[in-house]
Amino acid sequence: MSHVFRALSDPTRRRVLQLLREGPMTAGEISDQFQVSKPTMSAHFAVLKEADLVHAERAGKAVIYHLKLSVLEEALLSFVHSFGLGSETSDPRKEPVK
């Protein structure tokens, strides 16, 4: 989970994930959306891959990135549950489910 939150801590990486919600994109298409160098974008892609938030596939000379939304959802749900939220018994006004 710490890899996911490290990846999400940067606004550029969060924006990359937002772009990928629209569908797969090449590294070049994503990079064109930012005013940073290619090595900087490569570093961002590496952090996202390390967190398993994206999948990269080669297509000739291009690298196509895909969002792995299930990994993001799982990490966020796990985080919420670690605080006792999001479960049937987390609402003190409700009786525990027996």
Helices and strands as residue ranges (DSSP letters): H 2-8, H 11-21, E 25-26, H 27-31, H 38-50, E 54-59, E 62-67, H 69-82
